[in-house]
Amino acid sequence: NYGIIRDIMQNHLLQILALFAMETPVSLDAEDIRNEKVRVLRSMRPLQLANVVTGQYKSRTKGGVTYPAYTDDKTVPKDSLAPTFAAAALFIDNARWDGVSFLKKAGKALHTKRAEIRVQFRHVPGNVYNRNFGTDLDRATNELVIRVQPDEAIYLKINNKVPGLGMRLDRSNLNLHYAARYSKEIP
């Protein structure tokens, strides 16, 4: 009845984003944490249609197997426009997060199943590497990814200098993959 936006985006991912972006609470009491999360949500810029992409999966055939469309499900009305995929760029207008885009993306029946938040960090003014690398560096933004499912993980994509005397940049991932690091089940 609700689609991916109300099911995942406005509930699960928005909660994680608020927890991530909030300032340190006075204590770990529920009310103090809630107050900081509310402060983040109040600082959030209204969502612009230009910063949102939605879609609904259609039927497809891969390797001789046919996968049904969303509206092929008996419980879904044939004329349903409920989105099964959504991506949105959110912005928080406060001193800490000014100019940083938070990318939320979730979907059903994708080639890869995932729900995650991506934080793309802004470029620093007066970048000393621009002389050596031109605009290539601008295409590779440092990014923090919080993957909720599957394979819960937190990883940081960073631009780093390749060791040696030359001035060449590379892109690296610093990865905390919970299943590889901890043998306990994640609740």
GIBEL-V94326 format. One line per field, one symbol per residue. psi: psi as a letter, one per 40 degrees, with the letter a starting at -180 (. if undefined). Layout:
psi = ???
This chain:
psi = ddiddddddecdddddddddeiihidieidddddddddddddehihhhdeehhiihiiiihhfehhhiideehdehidehehieiihihihhgiddehehhhhhhiiifidhhihihhhhiiiiifheedddebedddeghhhhhhhdiighihihhihihhiadighiihihhhghddddheihh.
